[in-house]
Amino acid sequence: MGGEYGEEAYGGVTVLVGARRGAYPYANSLLVRGADARLVVDPSLSLVDGAPPADLVLVSHAHEDHMAGLAAYDGPVHIHDADLGPLRSREVMVAGFGYPPEEAEAADRMLRDDFRVTGRPDALGFTDGTVFDLGGRTVTVVHLPGHTPGHSGFLIEPDGFLFVADIDLTSFGPFYGDSRSDLTDFEASMRRCADIDARWYGTAHQKGVIEGARQFRRGLAEFAEVVERREAALLAFLTEPRTIAEIAEHRLVYRPHVSGPHVDPVERRTATHHLARLTADGLVTETEPGLFRRTGVASSAWI
């Protein structure tokens, strides 16, 4: 696996557009040039066979599609402190998937063979607000947790380019089904993005670059609405008591034709996030251990 990339310039920022417009398993990367140093963000699978030289690398978060090209770089690699473990160790990354042993072994082989993930024990951490000065151009960390605990964007000045990584505005919607994801954090991160005025907003997948805050906020609102639609679909399904297994099989995230070892864990985690919130809001009741039902709905025997 591997692929070529295209180049699109936005001031001093070059977007290295991944194969298939950065659709998974590919992603869009950045090359940022300053007077003193060059920096790459999220070296993707498309960079494996032709990575541009750089003095340092920033990784937005520890998922395989954002780090497949890391082997091309011997210099410093930085990621948020909260995602250091999975970046430093492939074993830690695989453990985070939460798969049964046989499927975990298959995932490990996929990371090794398809994404060239070897782990970077030398990786360094950063925190929100960390500034990388390249000489006449700065890259500032904007912590945007939720997708993963360490998921981060990068604000590049003076160009006014905000890279929002996997807050990617795709029709798939927000992904918070990772074992370390948090729906509340994801929603807060989307609000933080909306509050940042930039000239360009770069995404890691498919949508590419959006110009102008108004256009970006419109797309962000549509992206966030997917969360509401999932919640509405769940409430509609809970007219009868349901288990998490039944909700996962019904699916809130993936379409019926999608298969793979990731589907059930992601559906279960997504359902769990929504059930916790809906229960706290009094909209769902746990009628007995492991059984959930929309509050105030009469039994079907009485309908």
C-alpha positions as CSV (number, residue, x, y, z in Angstrom):
1,M,0.0,0.0,0.0
2,G,1.1,3.6,-0.6
3,G,0.2,6.3,-2.9
4,E,1.3,9.6,-4.5
5,Y,0.2,13.0,-3.2
6,G,-0.7,16.3,-4.8
7,E,0.3,19.7,-3.6
8,E,-1.8,22.7,-3.0
9,A,-0.3,26.0,-1.7
10,Y,-2.0,28.3,0.9
11,G,0.4,31.0,1.7
12,G,3.5,29.3,3.2
13,V,1.5,26.1,3.9
14,T,1.6,23.3,1.3
15,V,-1.2,20.7,1.7
16,L,0.1,17.3,0.6
17,V,-3.2,16.0,-0.7
18,G,-3.4,12.2,-0.1
19,A,-4.6,9.7,-2.6
20,R,-8.4,9.6,-3.1
21,R,-8.5,13.2,-1.7
22,G,-7.3,11.8,1.6
23,A,-10.0,9.3,2.2
24,Y,-9.0,6.5,4.7
25,P,-6.6,4.7,4.6
26,Y,-5.0,7.9,3.3
27,A,-5.0,11.3,4.8
28,N,-3.9,14.9,3.9
29,S,-0.6,16.1,5.3
30,L,1.0,19.5,5.6
31,L,4.4,20.9,4.7
32,V,5.2,24.2,6.5
33,R,8.3,26.2,5.6
34,G,9.9,28.8,7.7
35,A,13.2,30.7,7.3
36,D,14.9,28.4,9.7
37,A,13.1,25.0,9.5
38,R,10.6,22.9,7.7
39,L,7.9,21.0,9.4
40,V,5.6,18.2,8.3
41,V,2.2,17.5,9.9
42,D,0.7,14.0,9.8
43,P,2.9,12.1,7.3
44,S,0.3,9.8,5.7
45,L,0.5,6.7,3.7
46,S,0.8,8.8,0.5
47,L,4.2,10.0,1.7
48,V,5.7,6.6,2.2
49,D,7.5,6.5,-1.1
50,G,8.3,10.2,-1.6
51,A,8.2,12.1,1.7
52,P,9.5,15.7,1.5
53,P,12.4,16.5,3.7
54,A,11.6,18.2,7.1
55,D,13.4,19.1,10.3
56,L,10.6,18.0,12.6
57,V,7.2,16.2,12.5
58,L,4.0,17.0,14.3
59,V,1.3,14.3,14.6
60,S,-2.3,15.4,15.3
61,H,-3.2,12.2,17.1
62,A,-2.1,8.5,17.4
63,H,-4.1,6.9,14.6
64,E,-2.4,4.8,11.9
65,D,-3.6,6.9,8.9
66,H,-1.8,10.0,10.4
67,M,1.6,8.4,11.0
68,A,2.1,5.8,8.2
69,G,4.9,7.9,6.7
70,L,6.9,8.4,9.9
71,A,9.6,6.0,9.0
72,A,10.9,8.6,6.4
73,Y,11.8,11.0,9.2
74,D,14.7,10.6,11.6
75,G,14.2,14.0,13.3
76,P,12.1,14.9,16.3
77,V,8.5,13.7,16.3
78,H,5.9,15.5,18.5
79,I,2.4,14.6,19.6
80,H,0.2,15.7,22.5
81,D,1.1,14.2,25.8
82,A,-2.2,12.4,26.0
83,D,-1.5,10.4,22.8
84,L,2.2,9.7,23.5
85,G,1.7,6.1,24.5
86,P,0.1,4.8,21.3
87,L,2.6,6.7,19.2
88,R,5.6,5.3,21.1
89,S,4.4,1.7,21.0
90,R,2.4,-0.2,18.4
91,E,1.4,-2.7,21.2
92,V,-0.2,0.1,23.2
93,M,-2.0,1.3,20.1
94,V,-3.4,-2.2,19.4
95,A,-4.4,-2.7,23.0
96,G,-6.4,0.5,22.7
97,F,-8.6,-1.0,20.0
98,G,-10.2,-3.3,22.6
99,Y,-10.3,-6.3,20.2
100,P,-10.4,-10.0,21.2
101,P,-6.9,-11.7,21.0
102,E,-7.3,-13.1,17.5
103,E,-8.6,-9.9,16.0
104,A,-6.0,-7.9,17.9
105,E,-3.3,-10.0,16.2
106,A,-4.8,-9.2,12.8
107,A,-4.9,-5.5,13.7
108,D,-1.3,-5.6,14.7
109,R,-0.4,-7.2,11.3
110,M,-2.4,-4.5,9.5
111,L,-0.6,-1.7,11.3
112,R,2.8,-3.3,10.6
113,D,2.3,-4.4,7.0
114,D,-0.2,-1.9,5.6
115,F,0.6,1.3,7.6
116,R,4.3,0.7,8.4
117,V,3.7,1.5,12.1
118,T,6.7,0.5,14.2
119,G,6.2,2.8,17.2
120,R,8.4,5.8,17.9
121,P,9.7,5.5,21.5
122,D,11.7,8.7,20.9
123,A,8.5,10.7,20.3
124,L,8.1,13.9,22.4
125,G,5.0,15.5,23.9
126,F,3.5,18.9,23.6
127,T,0.5,20.6,25.3
128,D,-2.1,23.1,24.3
129,G,-0.6,26.4,23.2
130,T,2.9,25.0,22.5
131,V,4.5,27.1,19.7
132,F,6.9,25.8,17.1
133,D,8.9,28.8,15.6
134,L,10.2,28.0,12.2
135,G,11.6,31.4,11.5
136,G,9.0,34.0,10.3
137,R,6.3,31.4,10.6
138,T,4.8,29.7,13.7
139,V,2.8,26.6,14.4
140,T,0.7,26.7,17.5
141,V,-0.9,23.6,19.1
142,V,-4.7,23.8,19.5
143,H,-5.8,20.9,21.7
144,L,-9.1,19.4,20.3
145,P,-9.8,16.2,22.3
146,G,-12.7,13.9,21.8
147,H,-11.7,11.9,18.8
148,T,-8.7,10.8,21.0
149,P,-7.6,12.4,24.2
150,G,-4.6,14.1,22.5
151,H,-6.2,15.0,19.2
152,S,-4.9,18.4,18.2
153,G,-5.1,21.0,15.5
154,F,-2.4,23.5,14.5
155,L,-2.8,27.2,13.8
156,I,-0.2,28.4,11.3
157,E,0.6,32.1,11.3
158,P,1.0,34.6,9.6
159,D,-0.9,32.6,7.0
160,G,-4.1,32.1,9.1
161,F,-4.3,28.4,8.4
162,L,-6.0,26.2,11.0
163,F,-5.5,22.4,10.5
164,V,-8.4,20.7,12.3
165,A,-7.3,17.1,11.5
166,D,-10.2,14.6,12.1
167,I,-12.8,17.3,12.8
168,D,-13.0,16.7,9.0
169,L,-16.5,17.8,8.1
170,T,-17.2,14.7,6.2
171,S,-20.8,13.3,5.8
172,F,-19.8,10.4,8.0
173,G,-19.8,12.8,10.9
174,P,-17.8,12.9,14.1
175,F,-16.0,9.7,15.1
176,Y,-16.0,9.1,18.9
177,G,-16.0,5.3,18.8
178,D,-12.4,4.8,19.7
179,S,-11.7,3.2,23.1
180,R,-10.3,6.5,24.3
181,S,-12.9,8.8,22.7
182,D,-15.2,11.2,24.5
183,L,-18.3,12.7,23.0
184,T,-18.5,15.6,25.4
185,D,-14.9,16.6,24.6
186,F,-15.5,16.2,20.9
187,E,-18.5,18.6,21.0
188,A,-16.4,21.1,23.1
189,S,-13.6,20.9,20.5
190,M,-16.0,21.6,17.7
191,R,-17.2,24.7,19.5
192,R,-13.5,25.8,20.0
193,C,-12.9,25.4,16.3
194,A,-15.9,27.6,15.5
195,D,-14.5,30.3,17.8
196,I,-11.2,30.5,15.9
197,D,-11.1,33.0,13.0
198,A,-8.8,31.8,10.2
199,R,-8.4,32.3,6.5
200,W,-8.2,28.6,5.7
201,Y,-9.3,25.5,7.6
202,G,-7.6,22.3,6.5
203,T,-9.0,18.9,7.2
204,A,-7.3,15.5,7.2
205,H,-9.8,13.7,5.0
206,Q,-11.7,14.4,1.8
207,K,-13.1,17.9,2.4
208,G,-9.6,19.3,2.0
209,V,-9.4,23.1,2.7
210,I,-12.3,25.4,3.4
211,E,-11.7,29.1,2.8
212,G,-13.4,31.6,5.2
213,A,-14.8,31.3,8.7
214,R,-18.4,31.6,7.6
215,Q,-18.1,28.6,5.2
216,F,-16.2,26.6,7.7
217,R,-18.8,27.2,10.4
218,R,-21.6,26.2,8.1
219,G,-19.8,22.9,7.4
220,L,-19.0,22.4,11.0
221,A,-22.7,22.8,12.0
222,E,-23.7,20.2,9.4
223,F,-21.0,17.9,10.7
224,A,-22.2,18.3,14.3
225,E,-25.8,17.6,13.3
226,V,-24.8,14.0,12.6
227,V,-24.5,13.6,16.4
228,E,-28.1,14.8,16.8
229,R,-29.3,12.4,14.1
230,R,-27.6,9.5,15.8
231,E,-29.2,10.4,19.1
232,A,-32.7,10.8,17.5
233,A,-32.3,7.4,15.8
234,L,-31.4,5.8,19.1
235,L,-34.4,7.3,20.8
236,A,-36.6,6.0,18.1
237,F,-35.2,2.5,18.5
238,L,-35.7,2.6,22.3
239,T,-39.5,2.4,22.2
240,E,-38.9,-1.1,23.4
241,P,-36.2,-2.1,25.9
242,R,-32.9,-2.8,24.2
243,T,-29.5,-4.1,25.1
244,I,-26.3,-2.4,24.0
245,A,-25.7,-5.5,21.8
246,E,-29.1,-4.9,20.1
247,I,-28.3,-1.2,19.6
248,A,-24.9,-2.0,18.1
249,E,-26.5,-4.5,15.7
250,H,-29.1,-1.8,14.7
251,R,-26.2,0.6,14.0
252,L,-25.9,4.3,14.7
253,V,-22.6,4.8,12.9
254,Y,-22.0,2.4,10.0
255,R,-24.2,1.4,7.1
256,P,-25.4,-2.2,7.0
257,H,-22.9,-3.3,4.2
258,V,-19.8,-2.2,6.2
259,S,-18.1,-5.1,7.9
260,G,-14.9,-5.7,9.9
261,P,-13.7,-6.3,13.4
262,H,-13.9,-2.6,14.2
263,V,-17.7,-2.2,13.6
264,D,-19.1,-3.8,16.7
265,P,-16.7,-2.2,19.2
266,V,-17.3,1.2,17.6
267,E,-21.1,0.8,17.6
268,R,-21.0,-0.3,21.2
269,R,-18.9,2.6,22.3
270,T,-20.9,5.1,20.4
271,A,-24.2,3.7,21.9
272,T,-22.7,3.9,25.3
273,H,-21.7,7.5,25.0
274,H,-25.3,8.5,23.9
275,L,-27.0,6.3,26.5
276,A,-25.0,7.9,29.3
277,R,-26.0,11.4,28.2
278,L,-29.7,10.5,27.5
279,T,-30.0,8.7,30.8
280,A,-28.5,11.7,32.6
281,D,-30.9,14.0,30.8
282,G,-33.8,11.8,31.9
283,L,-34.7,10.8,28.3
284,V,-33.7,7.2,28.7
285,T,-34.2,4.8,31.6
286,E,-32.3,1.6,32.4
287,T,-35.4,-0.5,33.1
288,E,-33.2,-3.3,34.5
289,P,-29.5,-3.9,34.3
290,G,-28.3,-3.7,30.7
291,L,-31.8,-2.9,29.3
292,F,-32.5,0.7,28.1
293,R,-35.7,2.3,27.0
294,R,-37.0,5.7,26.1
295,T,-38.5,7.3,29.2
296,G,-42.3,7.7,29.2
297,V,-43.1,5.1,26.5
298,A,-45.9,2.7,27.2
299,S,-45.4,-1.0,26.7
300,S,-46.2,-2.2,23.2
301,A,-48.8,-4.5,24.8
302,W,-50.8,-1.4,25.6
303,I,-50.3,0.5,22.3
